[in-house]
Amino acid sequence: MKTLFERFVKDESGATAIEYGLIAALISVALITGATTLGNTLNDQFQSLSDKMNTAGTINP
């Protein structure tokens, strides 16, 4: 029983799995943040282009 407890205390595979899980979660958050920022920037660009085209269409019908 004592050796079983000693092996359990020395086993670090669970800690390693948790560390990998945390790294994966941080990477996911970074990717989601980047994609959201890129999406908002693209939306602003397309909206600006759409406004310019609508303005050009009303001036020269």
Buried (B, 14 or more C-beta within 10 A) or exposed (E): EEEEEEEEEEEEEEEEEEEEEEEEEEEEEEEEEEEEEEEEEEEEEEEEEEEEEEEEEEEEE
